[in-house]
Amino acid sequence: MSVKDFMSKNVITVEPQTPIFDAIDLMKTHQIHRLPVVTAGKLVGLITEGVIQGALPSKATSLSVYEVNYLLNKTNVKDIMIKEVETITPDALLEDGIAKMRANNIGVLPVIDADQVVGIITNNDIFDAFLKITGYYAGGTRVTLSIEKDHHGILADITKVLAENELSILTIVVNRESDQTIVEIQVESKLPEKVAETLVHAGYKVVSSVLTNQ
């Protein structure tokens, strides 16, 4: 899975000369929290709700509402935008994007290709990707196995058991821990008891077998 598979392609942007009030209106209209700042399609900065909030005068200010609005009307995006922006390419692995967000404690990455903004990926896009990869929206049964003695070919063995019992696999997620391997399988079946019984009969330890997205 790459960044381009989950990024938002219809990117709402602003230019450096855009007044702050216009940027706020754009965010409200499109229900978004960040706006890439571009010049001729090239990224030059990023404006976020947090950056705007930080630029507002303190509640303890002696300025009147009129004076505050006057100052904000004179403020453009370029005056407060983040200029050093972390970015990623569309062909990068989705995991690379997640790692970069975690390392920099940020929730958004503009996606750049040939110096042009071609998309944007946010933490919400990452959540959507997780739900898709795990097969949550596909429905069916999520069965979790605990494998104490992992070995080469374990997944082939499990899938063979399911295939022989005409249980179609939607997704498989493997989590290898220090003392066991956890295998979560999304099966195209609405009979969780049958799925569990099939795997128990084959000698596997079933931790849970439940319907998802009912």
Backbone as ProteinMPNN parsed JSONL, in Angstrom:
{"seq_chain_A": "MSVKDFMSKNVITVEPQTPIFDAIDLMKTHQIHRLPVVTAGKLVGLITEGVIQGALPSKATSLSVYEVNYLLNKTNVKDIMIKEVETITPDALLEDGIAKMRANNIGVLPVIDADQVVGIITNNDIFDAFLKITGYYAGGTRVTLSIEKDHHGILADITKVLAENELSILTIVVNRESDQTIVEIQVESKLPEKVAETLVHAGYKVVSSVLTNQ", "coords_chain_A": {"N_chain_A": [[0.843, -1.189, 0.0], [0.594, 2.157, -0.908], [1.191, 5.719, -0.381], [-0.295, 7.173, -2.258], [-2.543, 5.623, -2.592], [-4.268, 6.218, -0.567], [-4.313, 8.924, -0.046], [-5.826, 12.231, -0.017], [-6.955, 13.591, -2.962], [-8.173, 15.822, -4.038], [-7.167, 18.663, -3.295], [-7.529, 21.393, -1.188], [-6.208, 24.556, -1.374], [-4.305, 27.502, -0.433], [-2.992, 30.765, -1.24], [0.049, 32.58, -0.447], [-0.637, 35.286, -0.045], [-3.227, 35.238, 0.802], [-5.829, 36.443, 2.854], [-6.12, 35.921, 6.41], [-8.741, 35.595, 7.437], [-10.09, 34.678, 5.181], [-8.869, 32.209, 4.811], [-9.738, 30.911, 7.112], [-12.483, 30.805, 6.588], [-12.467, 29.077, 4.372], [-11.609, 26.681, 5.553], [-13.763, 26.174, 7.259], [-15.874, 25.924, 5.426], [-15.156, 23.659, 3.918], [-14.796, 21.843, 5.87], [-12.247, 21.17, 6.993], [-8.948, 21.085, 8.492], [-6.447, 21.992, 7.908], [-4.416, 23.778, 5.555], [-2.535, 23.603, 2.662], [-0.07, 25.897, 1.581], [0.47, 27.471, -1.403], [2.405, 28.453, -4.286], [2.01, 28.951, -7.58], [1.387, 26.234, -7.714], [3.44, 25.068, -6.289], [4.596, 24.0, -3.145], [4.845, 26.172, -0.402], [4.37, 26.538, 2.211], [2.405, 25.874, 5.212], [-0.767, 26.173, 6.648], [-2.612, 25.97, 9.626], [-5.388, 25.202, 11.837], [-4.456, 25.318, 14.44], [-2.168, 26.935, 14.196], [-3.333, 29.346, 13.413], [-4.924, 29.856, 15.66], [-2.914, 30.234, 17.526], [-1.918, 32.616, 16.646], [-3.792, 34.476, 17.257], [-4.765, 37.266, 19.275], [-4.208, 37.256, 22.832], [-6.724, 36.38, 25.277], [-6.508, 38.041, 27.347], [-5.798, 40.447, 26.352], [-5.753, 44.012, 25.919], [-6.867, 45.042, 23.764], [-9.585, 46.179, 21.755], [-12.516, 44.586, 20.319], [-12.857, 45.597, 17.782], [-10.276, 46.524, 17.214], [-8.835, 44.122, 17.274], [-10.017, 42.698, 15.138], [-9.269, 44.419, 13.118], [-6.478, 44.119, 13.081], [-6.302, 41.397, 12.361], [-7.45, 41.498, 9.836], [-5.458, 42.704, 8.486], [-3.594, 40.76, 8.404], [-1.978, 38.268, 6.601], [-1.83, 34.92, 5.197], [0.884, 34.241, 4.739], [2.183, 35.547, 6.776], [2.016, 34.081, 9.113], [2.241, 31.4, 8.564], [3.448, 27.953, 8.647], [6.683, 27.375, 7.645], [8.679, 25.483, 7.276], [7.966, 22.551, 6.164], [7.045, 19.19, 6.555], [7.01, 16.682, 4.109], [5.84, 14.185, 1.705], [6.21, 11.652, -0.854], [4.025, 10.484, -3.511], [4.439, 7.777, -4.154], [5.592, 6.649, -1.972], [5.768, 4.253, 0.704], [2.861, 3.546, 2.648], [3.399, 3.085, 5.31], [5.76, 4.518, 5.611], [4.838, 7.11, 5.594], [3.293, 7.112, 7.94], [5.311, 6.639, 9.841], [6.837, 8.96, 9.531], [5.012, 10.921, 10.331], [4.69, 10.189, 13.029], [7.314, 10.465, 13.997], [7.721, 13.185, 13.782], [5.658, 14.204, 15.198], [3.216, 15.092, 14.016], [0.129, 15.616, 12.179], [-0.385, 15.592, 9.493], [0.597, 15.362, 6.063], [1.644, 16.984, 3.269], [1.494, 15.856, -0.098], [3.938, 15.481, -2.464], [4.877, 15.74, -5.847], [7.169, 15.979, -8.371], [7.747, 18.59, -7.55], [5.223, 19.652, -7.251], [2.095, 20.058, -5.535], [0.212, 17.288, -5.084], [-1.539, 15.969, -3.534], [-2.805, 15.212, -0.221], [-2.204, 13.784, 2.916], [-3.655, 12.697, 5.903], [-3.998, 12.103, 9.491], [-6.553, 11.044, 9.746], [-6.942, 9.863, 7.256], [-5.123, 7.817, 7.522], [-6.335, 6.298, 9.526], [-8.6, 5.457, 8.082], [-7.324, 3.904, 6.177], [-6.329, 1.835, 7.762], [-8.71, 0.59, 8.601], [-9.618, -0.34, 6.14], [-7.536, -2.057, 5.302], [-7.623, -4.018, 7.269], [-9.996, -5.158, 6.667], [-12.386, -4.371, 7.806], [-14.75, -3.024, 6.912], [-15.667, -4.841, 5.124], [-17.166, -6.702, 6.391], [-18.344, -9.821, 7.811], [-16.554, -12.436, 9.57], [-14.273, -11.963, 12.188], [-11.583, -13.675, 13.173], [-9.361, -14.54, 15.727], [-6.225, -15.897, 16.293], [-3.95, -17.51, 18.505], [-0.675, -18.254, 18.249], [1.614, -20.244, 19.621], [3.894, -21.686, 18.968], [5.478, -20.71, 16.496], [6.185, -21.164, 12.981], [7.841, -21.709, 9.809], [5.655, -21.458, 7.094], [3.303, -21.457, 8.491], [1.12, -19.763, 7.96], [0.31, -20.702, 5.499], [-0.574, -23.2, 6.228], [-2.793, -22.571, 7.841], [-4.46, -21.182, 6.045], [-4.99, -23.216, 4.262], [-6.564, -24.963, 5.771], [-8.867, -23.365, 6.109], [-9.626, -23.01, 3.434], [-10.233, -25.63, 2.681], [-12.538, -25.959, 4.064], [-14.248, -24.352, 2.788], [-14.173, -21.608, 3.406], [-13.798, -18.348, 2.756], [-11.04, -16.149, 2.665], [-10.636, -12.769, 3.556], [-8.865, -10.782, 4.583], [-5.607, -10.847, 6.156], [-3.869, -10.347, 9.14], [-0.812, -10.195, 10.799], [0.726, -10.314, 13.924], [3.624, -10.42, 15.485], [4.687, -11.255, 18.602], [6.778, -11.313, 21.59], [6.387, -13.735, 22.96], [4.484, -15.106, 21.555], [2.621, -15.527, 18.486], [0.237, -13.546, 17.011], [-2.486, -14.037, 14.988], [-4.763, -12.515, 12.947], [-7.669, -12.998, 11.187], [-9.827, -12.072, 8.639], [-12.79, -13.389, 7.665], [-14.97, -14.373, 5.067], [-17.687, -14.925, 6.181], [-20.646, -15.305, 8.059], [-20.879, -16.783, 10.269], [-19.567, -17.043, 13.023], [-19.186, -18.989, 15.024], [-18.927, -21.384, 13.618], [-16.564, -20.889, 12.171], [-14.71, -20.677, 14.262], [-14.914, -23.246, 15.409], [-13.989, -24.831, 13.31], [-11.273, -24.137, 13.137], [-10.356, -24.735, 15.706], [-10.772, -27.473, 15.729], [-8.81, -28.162, 13.944], [-6.62, -27.872, 15.467], [-5.783, -25.382, 16.361], [-5.389, -22.525, 18.536], [-7.997, -20.608, 19.385], [-8.584, -17.329, 20.045], [-10.597, -15.433, 19.84], [-13.706, -15.085, 18.042], [-15.619, -13.238, 16.109], [-18.394, -11.344, 14.769], [-18.012, -8.648, 12.472], [-18.598, -5.133, 11.856], [-21.482, -5.109, 11.836]], "CA_chain_A": [[0.0, 0.0, 0.0], [1.37, 3.389, -0.991], [0.512, 6.942, 0.036], [-1.264, 7.597, -3.276], [-3.752, 4.81, -2.496], [-5.142, 6.703, 0.507], [-4.26, 10.381, 0.102], [-6.904, 13.026, -0.6], [-6.408, 14.167, -4.195], [-8.767, 17.143, -4.257], [-6.561, 19.448, -2.219], [-7.888, 22.81, -1.078], [-4.986, 25.29, -1.046], [-4.355, 28.962, -0.423], [-1.75, 31.424, -1.623], [0.623, 33.315, 0.689], [-1.28, 36.588, 0.156], [-4.61, 35.05, 1.241], [-6.111, 36.937, 4.213], [-6.396, 34.882, 7.407], [-10.177, 35.362, 7.525], [-10.482, 33.858, 4.033], [-8.383, 30.848, 5.093], [-10.653, 30.359, 8.115], [-13.745, 30.507, 5.892], [-12.245, 27.887, 3.551], [-11.575, 25.535, 6.451], [-15.125, 25.92, 7.734], [-16.694, 25.496, 4.289], [-14.781, 22.311, 3.482], [-14.657, 21.027, 7.081], [-10.866, 20.707, 7.097], [-8.211, 21.752, 9.575], [-5.149, 22.456, 7.422], [-4.388, 24.204, 4.162], [-1.217, 23.843, 2.074], [0.106, 27.222, 0.989], [1.187, 27.215, -2.652], [2.64, 29.477, -5.303], [2.085, 28.248, -8.863], [1.319, 24.799, -7.452], [4.574, 24.629, -5.483], [4.365, 24.191, -1.714], [5.719, 27.142, 0.266], [4.053, 26.592, 3.629], [1.206, 25.175, 5.685], [-1.531, 26.909, 7.653], [-3.502, 25.066, 10.348], [-6.219, 25.842, 12.855], [-3.607, 25.586, 15.598], [-1.314, 28.091, 13.895], [-4.203, 30.53, 13.443], [-5.287, 30.09, 17.059], [-1.743, 30.777, 18.204], [-1.662, 33.984, 16.189], [-4.833, 35.366, 17.782], [-4.391, 37.945, 20.52], [-4.626, 36.618, 24.07], [-7.982, 36.872, 25.845], [-6.17, 39.06, 28.346], [-5.38, 41.654, 25.665], [-6.557, 45.215, 26.165], [-7.411, 45.494, 22.483], [-11.026, 46.032, 21.558], [-12.871, 43.676, 19.244], [-12.595, 46.32, 16.535], [-8.825, 46.539, 16.988], [-8.416, 42.748, 16.974], [-10.442, 42.416, 13.773], [-8.456, 45.25, 12.217], [-5.172, 43.474, 12.965], [-6.456, 40.152, 11.616], [-7.712, 41.853, 8.447], [-4.169, 43.087, 7.91], [-2.708, 39.601, 8.456], [-2.104, 37.292, 5.527], [-1.349, 33.576, 5.503], [2.349, 34.213, 4.747], [2.707, 36.152, 7.996], [2.01, 33.149, 10.256], [2.277, 30.003, 8.108], [4.622, 27.113, 8.897], [7.482, 27.422, 6.418], [9.416, 24.222, 7.153], [6.878, 21.577, 6.139], [7.37, 17.803, 6.224], [6.223, 16.209, 2.964], [6.086, 12.81, 1.281], [5.9, 11.432, -2.266], [2.86, 9.587, -3.669], [4.829, 6.371, -4.27], [6.154, 6.178, -0.697], [4.929, 3.309, 1.436], [1.981, 4.152, 3.635], [4.102, 2.998, 6.589], [6.733, 5.616, 5.66], [4.076, 8.294, 5.98], [2.943, 6.982, 9.358], [6.54, 6.801, 10.617], [7.233, 10.373, 9.485], [4.079, 11.65, 11.192], [5.009, 9.856, 14.423], [8.627, 11.008, 14.343], [7.646, 14.646, 13.848], [4.491, 14.559, 16.005], [2.32, 15.883, 13.175], [-1.034, 14.854, 11.729], [-0.647, 15.828, 8.074], [1.743, 15.423, 5.154], [1.362, 17.282, 1.867], [2.106, 14.88, -0.995], [4.604, 16.262, -3.499], [5.407, 15.016, -7.0], [7.77, 16.939, -9.314], [7.632, 19.921, -6.933], [3.837, 20.105, -7.233], [1.216, 19.437, -4.553], [-0.728, 16.4, -5.782], [-2.436, 15.356, -2.564], [-2.513, 15.445, 1.194], [-2.607, 12.634, 3.724], [-3.818, 13.091, 7.297], [-4.193, 10.976, 10.409], [-7.848, 10.418, 9.449], [-6.717, 8.982, 6.112], [-4.424, 6.647, 8.056], [-7.365, 5.489, 10.19], [-9.396, 4.83, 7.02], [-6.483, 2.861, 5.574], [-6.287, 0.706, 8.697], [-9.997, -0.102, 8.536], [-9.701, -1.041, 4.865], [-6.555, -3.14, 5.276], [-8.062, -5.092, 8.152], [-11.233, -5.726, 6.136], [-13.491, -4.063, 8.719], [-15.974, -2.682, 6.194], [-16.102, -5.976, 4.314], [-18.054, -7.522, 7.192], [-17.916, -11.201, 8.005], [-16.076, -12.871, 10.885], [-12.879, -11.721, 12.558], [-11.12, -14.729, 14.072], [-8.019, -14.276, 16.232], [-5.526, -17.095, 16.737], [-2.692, -17.362, 19.239], [0.262, -19.293, 17.828], [2.732, -20.254, 20.553], [5.066, -22.231, 18.285], [5.443, -20.243, 15.11], [7.128, -21.861, 12.106], [7.685, -21.4, 8.394], [4.508, -22.108, 6.471], [2.144, -21.471, 9.38], [-0.022, -19.119, 7.302], [-0.153, -21.621, 4.453], [-1.331, -24.26, 6.901], [-4.087, -22.023, 8.283], [-5.306, -20.889, 4.879], [-5.404, -24.495, 3.685], [-7.688, -25.44, 6.584], [-10.045, -22.556, 5.794], [-10.029, -23.304, 2.054], [-10.843, -26.961, 2.651], [-13.869, -25.854, 4.653], [-14.967, -23.373, 1.961], [-14.224, -20.323, 4.108], [-12.976, -17.421, 1.975], [-10.281, -15.171, 3.448], [-10.651, -11.397, 3.055], [-7.584, -10.175, 4.956], [-4.854, -11.479, 7.242], [-2.929, -9.465, 9.829], [0.039, -10.972, 11.696], [1.437, -9.534, 14.933], [4.565, -11.306, 16.178], [5.105, -10.775, 19.902], [7.936, -12.035, 22.115], [6.054, -15.072, 23.432], [3.475, -15.729, 20.718], [2.252, -14.834, 17.255], [-1.204, -13.335, 16.908], [-2.953, -13.992, 13.599], [-6.161, -12.096, 12.826], [-8.143, -13.293, 9.836], [-11.197, -11.682, 8.307], [-13.34, -14.453, 6.832], [-16.265, -14.039, 4.475], [-18.69, -15.81, 6.773], [-21.38, -14.708, 9.167], [-21.049, -17.844, 11.259], [-18.329, -17.046, 13.813], [-19.036, -20.254, 15.763], [-18.433, -22.374, 12.664], [-15.172, -20.559, 11.872], [-13.928, -21.043, 15.438], [-14.905, -24.717, 15.542], [-13.151, -25.373, 12.242], [-9.867, -23.936, 13.464], [-10.075, -25.493, 16.929], [-10.705, -28.874, 15.312], [-7.53, -28.339, 13.245], [-5.544, -27.79, 16.452], [-5.357, -24.006, 16.629], [-5.959, -21.865, 19.716], [-8.812, -19.471, 18.972], [-8.764, -16.352, 21.118], [-11.94, -14.869, 19.658], [-14.296, -15.174, 16.706], [-16.758, -12.334, 16.231], [-18.854, -10.63, 13.586], [-17.575, -7.255, 12.418], [-19.384, -4.199, 11.05], [-22.821, -5.68, 11.669]], "C_chain_A": [[0.887, 1.252, 0.0], [0.523, 4.589, -0.577], [-0.575, 7.333, -0.962], [-2.571, 6.816, -3.208], [-4.755, 5.381, -1.489], [-5.145, 8.221, 0.671], [-5.522, 11.023, -0.483], [-6.329, 13.768, -1.806], [-6.964, 15.555, -4.494], [-8.336, 18.072, -3.125], [-7.008, 20.905, -2.294], [-6.635, 23.551, -0.61], [-5.268, 26.789, -0.967], [-3.011, 29.5, -0.886], [-1.231, 32.234, -0.433], [-0.094, 34.634, 0.995], [-2.727, 36.475, 0.634], [-4.811, 35.601, 2.646], [-6.489, 35.794, 5.149], [-7.885, 34.57, 7.478], [-10.674, 34.491, 6.361], [-10.051, 32.408, 4.23], [-9.301, 30.16, 6.096], [-11.977, 29.959, 7.465], [-13.615, 29.249, 5.038], [-12.263, 26.621, 4.396], [-12.983, 25.175, 6.915], [-15.995, 25.356, 6.615], [-16.435, 24.043, 3.923], [-14.553, 21.349, 4.65], [-13.282, 20.354, 7.151], [-10.122, 21.553, 8.117], [-6.851, 22.28, 9.154], [-5.255, 22.841, 5.959], [-2.942, 24.341, 3.69], [-1.191, 25.241, 1.452], [0.978, 27.051, -0.253], [1.369, 28.492, -3.471], [2.886, 28.746, -6.607], [2.158, 26.735, -8.669], [2.443, 24.258, -6.592], [4.353, 24.972, -4.018], [5.365, 25.179, -1.129], [5.439, 27.233, 1.763], [2.802, 25.8, 3.955], [0.541, 26.031, 6.753], [-2.518, 25.943, 8.299], [-4.347, 25.848, 11.334], [-5.382, 26.213, 14.071], [-2.72, 26.793, 15.398], [-2.126, 29.382, 13.965], [-4.574, 30.878, 14.873], [-4.122, 30.715, 17.815], [-1.439, 32.209, 17.822], [-2.689, 34.977, 16.709], [-4.354, 36.04, 19.055], [-4.928, 37.206, 21.734], [-5.942, 37.215, 24.562], [-7.737, 37.981, 26.86], [-5.775, 40.386, 27.705], [-6.314, 42.818, 25.978], [-7.161, 45.749, 24.869], [-8.921, 45.277, 22.428], [-11.268, 45.038, 20.429], [-12.578, 44.321, 17.898], [-11.113, 46.289, 16.204], [-8.302, 45.15, 16.62], [-8.775, 42.393, 15.531], [-9.631, 43.204, 12.746], [-7.093, 44.599, 11.992], [-5.251, 42.2, 12.129], [-6.719, 40.425, 10.135], [-6.435, 42.246, 7.719], [-3.194, 41.914, 7.84], [-3.01, 38.64, 7.311], [-1.52, 35.951, 5.959], [0.168, 33.542, 5.631], [2.953, 34.754, 6.032], [2.818, 35.161, 9.149], [2.169, 31.685, 9.86], [3.55, 29.291, 8.562], [5.403, 27.044, 7.583], [8.293, 26.147, 6.195], [8.403, 23.084, 7.279], [7.4, 20.192, 5.758], [6.442, 17.343, 5.096], [6.554, 14.746, 2.664], [5.703, 12.685, -0.192], [4.738, 10.446, -2.395], [3.222, 8.113, -3.702], [5.458, 5.817, -2.993], [5.206, 5.18, -0.045], [4.063, 4.055, 2.443], [2.652, 4.159, 5.006], [5.146, 4.105, 6.745], [6.042, 6.906, 6.102], [3.731, 8.274, 7.456], [4.17, 7.235, 10.229], [6.977, 8.264, 10.654], [6.311, 11.224, 10.352], [4.413, 11.437, 12.665], [6.308, 10.513, 14.857], [8.586, 12.521, 14.534], [6.437, 15.152, 14.626], [3.543, 15.496, 15.237], [1.185, 14.995, 12.671], [-1.345, 15.027, 10.261], [0.668, 15.854, 7.305], [1.245, 15.825, 3.768], [2.122, 16.283, 0.987], [2.635, 15.623, -2.221], [5.14, 15.355, -4.602], [5.885, 16.047, -8.015], [7.531, 18.378, -8.849], [6.209, 20.467, -6.905], [3.048, 19.366, -6.153], [0.175, 18.606, -5.295], [-1.713, 15.732, -4.828], [-2.061, 15.752, -1.156], [-2.99, 14.215, 1.957], [-2.585, 13.042, 5.186], [-3.982, 11.863, 8.176], [-5.545, 10.296, 10.173], [-7.748, 9.488, 8.248], [-6.029, 7.691, 6.549], [-5.417, 5.714, 8.753], [-8.218, 4.75, 9.158], [-8.625, 3.689, 6.368], [-6.442, 1.625, 6.457], [-7.575, -0.105, 8.624], [-10.141, -0.889, 7.238], [-8.781, -2.247, 4.837], [-6.999, -4.315, 6.142], [-9.384, -5.72, 7.707], [-12.458, -5.416, 6.974], [-14.801, -3.82, 7.976], [-16.497, -3.825, 5.336], [-17.084, -6.865, 5.068], [-17.518, -8.931, 7.348], [-17.438, -11.465, 9.42], [-14.606, -12.537, 11.056], [-12.481, -12.785, 13.582], [-9.672, -14.453, 14.439], [-7.414, -15.552, 16.787], [-4.262, -16.718, 17.5], [-1.794, -18.547, 18.884], [1.486, -19.25, 18.748], [4.013, -20.755, 19.9], [4.971, -21.894, 16.8], [6.456, -21.031, 14.269], [6.871, -21.467, 10.658], [6.495, -22.18, 7.827], [3.263, -22.121, 7.322], [0.923, -20.848, 8.702], [-0.581, -20.012, 6.192], [-0.999, -22.734, 5.056], [-2.734, -23.782, 7.284], [-5.007, -21.784, 7.098], [-5.792, -22.172, 4.204], [-6.605, -25.061, 4.432], [-8.963, -24.695, 6.22], [-10.556, -22.863, 4.389], [-10.738, -24.643, 1.959], [-12.249, -26.952, 3.224], [-14.696, -24.745, 3.983], [-15.21, -22.058, 2.696], [-13.251, -19.372, 3.408], [-12.324, -16.362, 2.868], [-10.335, -13.81, 2.769], [-9.324, -10.704, 3.341], [-6.933, -11.001, 6.059], [-3.886, -10.446, 7.82], [-2.153, -10.303, 10.835], [0.793, -10.033, 12.633], [2.323, -10.475, 15.743], [5.061, -10.654, 17.463], [6.239, -11.661, 20.422], [7.611, -13.477, 22.48], [5.007, -15.796, 22.582], [3.298, -14.924, 19.432], [0.738, -14.751, 17.184], [-1.57, -13.199, 15.431], [-4.434, -13.636, 13.604], [-6.599, -12.265, 11.378], [-9.588, -12.836, 9.69], [-11.73, -12.691, 7.296], [-14.723, -14.051, 6.325], [-17.318, -15.053, 4.923], [-19.357, -15.078, 7.918], [-21.72, -15.752, 10.223], [-19.774, -17.967, 12.091], [-18.097, -18.345, 14.584], [-18.461, -21.338, 14.854], [-16.952, -22.144, 12.364], [-14.278, -20.99, 13.032], [-13.808, -22.555, 15.574], [-13.987, -25.363, 14.512], [-11.672, -25.282, 12.607], [-9.466, -24.673, 14.742], [-9.903, -26.97, 16.591], [-9.374, -29.186, 14.615], [-6.342, -28.168, 14.178], [-5.053, -26.396, 16.782], [-6.079, -23.426, 17.85], [-6.682, -20.605, 19.273], [-9.05, -18.554, 20.167], [-10.165, -15.751, 21.047], [-12.4, -15.085, 18.225], [-15.61, -14.403, 16.738], [-17.138, -11.746, 14.877], [-18.349, -9.202, 13.637], [-18.5, -6.441, 11.534], [-20.775, -4.734, 10.766], [-23.827, -4.605, 11.3]], "O_chain_A": [[1.808, 1.377, 0.807], [-0.696, 4.49, -0.44], [-1.654, 7.773, -0.564], [-3.597, 7.282, -3.705], [-5.944, 5.069, -1.547], [-5.924, 8.744, 1.468], [-6.196, 10.438, -1.331], [-5.336, 14.485, -1.686], [-6.298, 16.37, -5.132], [-9.046, 18.241, -2.133], [-6.879, 21.559, -3.329], [-6.066, 23.216, 0.429], [-6.324, 27.268, -1.379], [-2.017, 28.775, -0.919], [-1.99, 32.539, 0.486], [-0.155, 35.056, 2.15], [-3.388, 37.491, 0.85], [-4.044, 35.265, 3.549], [-7.106, 34.816, 4.727], [-8.262, 33.402, 7.57], [-11.572, 33.668, 6.537], [-10.778, 31.485, 3.862], [-9.608, 28.976, 5.955], [-12.523, 28.896, 7.761], [-14.542, 28.441, 4.981], [-12.855, 25.613, 4.009], [-13.347, 23.999, 6.955], [-16.763, 24.419, 6.833], [-17.367, 23.286, 3.651], [-14.17, 20.195, 4.454], [-13.172, 19.143, 7.34], [-10.605, 22.6, 8.548], [-6.17, 22.939, 9.939], [-6.077, 22.302, 5.218], [-2.188, 25.126, 4.267], [-2.177, 25.696, 0.872], [2.097, 26.544, -0.164], [0.607, 29.453, -3.362], [3.859, 28.002, -6.732], [2.896, 26.044, -9.37], [2.404, 23.092, -6.199], [3.969, 26.093, -3.685], [6.573, 25.051, -1.329], [6.161, 27.907, 2.499], [2.217, 25.144, 3.093], [1.204, 26.55, 7.65], [-3.188, 25.181, 7.601], [-4.064, 27.008, 11.632], [-5.565, 27.278, 14.662], [-2.534, 27.591, 16.317], [-1.666, 30.386, 14.509], [-4.545, 32.045, 15.262], [-4.311, 31.609, 18.639], [-0.786, 32.936, 18.57], [-2.486, 36.187, 16.614], [-3.612, 35.44, 19.833], [-5.994, 36.593, 21.666], [-6.247, 38.381, 24.309], [-8.636, 38.755, 27.189], [-5.453, 41.344, 28.408], [-7.498, 42.632, 26.263], [-7.864, 46.76, 24.862], [-9.45, 44.314, 22.985], [-10.354, 44.692, 19.682], [-12.102, 43.656, 16.978], [-10.73, 46.057, 15.057], [-7.432, 45.016, 15.76], [-7.949, 41.858, 14.791], [-9.345, 42.717, 11.652], [-6.608, 44.532, 10.862], [-4.385, 41.944, 11.292], [-6.264, 39.671, 9.275], [-6.341, 42.136, 6.497], [-2.101, 42.044, 7.289], [-4.158, 38.256, 7.09], [-0.808, 35.863, 6.959], [0.695, 32.887, 6.53], [4.104, 34.457, 6.35], [3.616, 35.364, 10.064], [2.228, 30.816, 10.729], [4.578, 29.916, 8.823], [4.848, 26.698, 6.54], [8.565, 25.774, 5.054], [8.031, 22.703, 8.389], [8.108, 20.039, 4.762], [5.237, 17.589, 5.134], [7.432, 14.153, 3.29], [4.959, 13.514, -0.716], [4.495, 9.656, -1.483], [2.407, 7.272, -3.321], [5.818, 4.641, -2.94], [3.99, 5.256, -0.224], [4.478, 5.063, 3.015], [2.501, 5.109, 5.774], [5.397, 4.579, 7.853], [6.591, 7.687, 6.879], [3.856, 9.286, 8.146], [4.093, 7.951, 11.228], [7.433, 8.752, 11.688], [6.77, 12.143, 11.031], [4.42, 12.384, 13.452], [6.395, 11.058, 15.958], [9.327, 13.072, 15.349], [6.203, 16.358, 14.714], [3.131, 16.541, 15.741], [1.274, 13.768, 12.732], [-2.43, 14.663, 9.808], [1.7, 16.298, 7.808], [0.491, 15.073, 3.151], [3.255, 15.912, 1.295], [1.887, 16.302, -2.924], [5.775, 14.336, -4.33], [5.108, 16.887, -8.469], [7.167, 19.254, -9.634], [6.008, 21.634, -6.568], [3.3, 18.191, -5.887], [-0.643, 19.144, -6.041], [-2.615, 15.015, -5.262], [-1.127, 16.522, -0.931], [-4.057, 13.673, 1.67], [-1.626, 13.654, 5.657], [-4.089, 10.738, 7.688], [-5.666, 9.088, 10.38], [-8.393, 8.441, 8.219], [-6.309, 6.614, 6.023], [-5.351, 4.495, 8.594], [-8.524, 3.57, 9.327], [-9.191, 2.644, 6.047], [-6.511, 0.499, 5.964], [-7.541, -1.335, 8.588], [-10.716, -1.977, 7.23], [-9.177, -3.33, 4.406], [-6.777, -5.473, 5.787], [-9.839, -6.698, 8.299], [-13.468, -6.113, 6.875], [-15.843, -4.348, 8.363], [-17.636, -3.786, 4.871], [-17.763, -7.691, 4.459], [-16.354, -9.193, 7.043], [-17.867, -10.798, 10.361], [-13.793, -12.799, 10.169], [-12.974, -12.794, 14.71], [-8.85, -14.166, 13.57], [-8.005, -16.212, 17.642], [-3.595, -15.733, 17.18], [-2.118, -19.696, 19.184], [2.298, -18.329, 18.664], [5.103, -20.295, 20.242], [4.467, -22.665, 15.983], [7.464, -21.506, 14.791], [5.803, -20.951, 10.327], [6.35, -23.382, 8.047], [2.26, -22.725, 6.939], [-0.19, -21.351, 8.854], [-1.792, -20.066, 5.976], [-2.001, -23.157, 4.48], [-3.724, -24.486, 7.083], [-6.186, -22.136, 7.134], [-6.885, -22.202, 3.638], [-7.544, -25.573, 3.822], [-10.016, -25.306, 6.043], [-11.763, -22.966, 4.169], [-11.729, -24.778, 1.241], [-13.059, -27.826, 2.915], [-15.693, -24.271, 4.528], [-16.291, -21.474, 2.624], [-12.036, -19.564, 3.459], [-12.981, -15.76, 3.717], [-10.11, -13.698, 1.564], [-8.725, -10.108, 2.445], [-7.594, -11.74, 6.789], [-3.178, -9.761, 7.082], [-2.744, -11.034, 11.63], [1.424, -9.074, 12.187], [1.836, -11.232, 16.583], [5.76, -9.641, 17.431], [6.617, -12.638, 19.776], [8.46, -14.356, 22.331], [4.678, -16.952, 22.847], [3.766, -13.792, 19.317], [0.043, -15.762, 17.283], [-1.029, -12.351, 14.72], [-5.256, -14.349, 14.18], [-5.971, -11.735, 10.462], [-10.45, -13.168, 10.503], [-11.185, -12.83, 6.201], [-15.53, -13.471, 7.052], [-17.767, -15.904, 4.155], [-18.716, -14.327, 8.653], [-22.698, -15.629, 10.96], [-18.986, -18.891, 11.887], [-16.954, -18.758, 14.779], [-17.607, -22.119, 15.275], [-16.174, -23.096, 12.309], [-13.223, -21.59, 12.824], [-12.722, -23.077, 15.827], [-13.289, -26.331, 14.815], [-10.915, -26.232, 12.409], [-8.349, -25.18, 14.838], [-9.001, -27.634, 17.102], [-8.874, -30.309, 14.679], [-5.193, -28.298, 13.756], [-4.011, -26.242, 17.419], [-7.217, -23.787, 18.151], [-6.051, -19.643, 18.835], [-9.641, -18.957, 21.168], [-10.832, -15.582, 22.068], [-11.587, -15.247, 17.314], [-16.593, -14.859, 17.323], [-16.316, -11.663, 13.964], [-18.263, -8.606, 14.711], [-19.106, -6.958, 10.596], [-21.203, -4.807, 9.614], [-25.008, -4.901, 11.119]]}, "name": "protein", "num_of_chains": 1, "seq": "MSVKDFMSKNVITVEPQTPIFDAIDLMKTHQIHRLPVVTAGKLVGLITEGVIQGALPSKATSLSVYEVNYLLNKTNVKDIMIKEVETITPDALLEDGIAKMRANNIGVLPVIDADQVVGIITNNDIFDAFLKITGYYAGGTRVTLSIEKDHHGILADITKVLAENELSILTIVVNRESDQTIVEIQVESKLPEKVAETLVHAGYKVVSSVLTNQ"}
